[in-house]
Amino acid sequence: MNFQNTREFAQSLDANDTLKQYQNEFEFPKVNGKKTIYFTGNSLGLMPKRAKKYVDDVMNDWANMAVEGHFYAEKPWWDYHERFSNPLSKIVGAKPSEVSVMNTLTVNLHMMMVSFYNPTSTRFKIICEEKAFPSDQYMLQTQVKFHGLNPNDVIVEVKRREGEHNLRNEDIIAKINEVGNELALVLIGGINYYTGQVLDMDAITKAGHNVGAIVGWDLAHAAGNIELSLHDWNVDFACWCSYKYMNAGPGSVSGYFVHEKHHTNTKLNRFGGWYGHNKERRFLMEPEFTPNDGALGWQSSCTGVLAMAPYLASVEMFDEIGMSELVKKRNLITAYLQFIVEETAKETNTNLEIITPKDQAERGSQLSVILHGEGKELFHYLMKEGVIVDWREPAVIRLAPVPLYTTFEEMYEFGQILKKGIQTT
Ligand SMILES: *Cc1c(COP(=O)(O)O)cnc(C)c1O
């Protein structure tokens, strides 16, 4: 498609947007009374209006029924989390029995490590990516120490090549082969939070399995953003948070995936609790832990119904739309945003370097841009003009147009504001 940097052209794309009715489903923060251009849906997604109703329902049931809500609420609390299995499985490409929700992301990664990282004297190494999200680094370091090992001996980081912003899949695979028999686990972010790069999860998972390792993925930036096939890729486990692209609100529950091939393996360690215990027998208060079938057997505590309520509202919205529709708009709007950034660079004679891969198969809805020669005043200018972006030193902004609620006209407007900001700051 031949894009144009005009309001009319952007409006024509909006007119053909099959998801446009969903814009009204969200609450937008305002700056100076004007709806903001919200580019940080990769950090905290906007609030779906339905989420409020779902939370209110739980609050009302609590007020009116108290403890009886466990069984007699319209959506009973004791198995509220099971409502996620079906819709969530479609979002991440799994079987319903392979997914559920609990805790938050880093906690779930720790829970998965209990089952899937059991180092021996010969097989103990972990491969992750260089500059992984800090929480993942801390999680790995402390897990390794918990096993009495030294992180320096265990954690192998795959590095970017000199002068390159993105990891190469072939370098990850080469590193997996090099570590070989010593490799216990590969645990990487499926989409890099900084650059927005999507890794070849299928090929990397295969490579890990070829040398006898377990392969898990952190899908914080991938769930609800790109199409995933966790079951078919034969991924061992995965976790993601719900408050980024999945719009479930601050600190809402995390989703997790355990491949069905592990479900009946009684040798795996688990940190059990009564919600992971055989559901039919949960309230018999039996002395010995016998886990539920499937991913539900990895549950531990009673589940946070108030935190799940907005996620359920959101997951149902994703289910209505389907990932393939979402991905169609995502590709188009991200391509249009790329065009706008490139046009603005030309018009202002500045170097706006997009470090996110240009190939649509290698990116989701985020573009990370280095504003060469620009300072933090430009960021403040954008924020003041109602463009919500995030800033990473030295001068990187991350822009995430979210297909559910971002318009093409906003991309055009952003270009105009950016241009003015470059010219005046
Ligand atoms: C956002 C994000 C987290 C956040 O973890 P929480 O446990 O939800 O605080 C962790 N890892 C990655 C890769 C992330 O992008």
The ligand as an SDF file (V2000), in Angstrom:
LIG
                    3D

 15 15  0  0  0  0  0  0  0  0999 V2000
    6.8800   -6.5540   32.2470 C   0  0  0  0  0  0  0  0  0  0  0  0
    7.8360   -7.6620   32.3840 C   0  0  0  0  0  0  0  0  0  0  0  0
    8.0130   -8.2930   33.6380 C   0  0  0  0  0  0  0  0  0  0  0  0
    7.2650   -7.8350   34.8520 C   0  0  0  0  0  0  0  0  0  0  0  0
    7.1660   -8.8420   35.7970 O   0  0  0  0  0  0  0  0  0  0  0  0
    6.0850   -8.7820   36.9840 P   0  0  0  0  0  0  0  0  0  0  0  0
    6.3570   -9.9770   37.7640 O   0  0  0  0  0  0  0  0  0  0  0  0
    4.7330   -8.7250   36.3560 O   0  0  0  0  0  0  0  0  0  0  0  0
    6.3410   -7.5270   37.7600 O   0  0  0  0  0  0  0  0  0  0  0  0
    8.8970   -9.3670   33.7030 C   0  0  0  0  0  0  0  0  0  0  0  0
    9.5900   -9.7820   32.6170 N   0  0  0  0  0  0  0  0  0  0  0  0
    9.4490   -9.1810   31.4040 C   0  0  0  0  0  0  0  0  0  0  0  0
   10.2200   -9.6820   30.2210 C   0  0  0  0  0  0  0  0  0  0  0  0
    8.5870   -8.1030   31.2680 C   0  0  0  0  0  0  0  0  0  0  0  0
    8.4580   -7.4930   30.0800 O   0  0  0  0  0  0  0  0  0  0  0  0
  1  2  1  0
  2  3  1  0
  2 14  2  0
  3  4  1  0
  3 10  2  0
  4  5  1  0
  5  6  1  0
  6  7  2  0
  6  8  1  0
  6  9  1  0
 10 11  1  0
 11 12  2  0
 12 13  1  0
 12 14  1  0
 14 15  1  0
M  END
$$$$
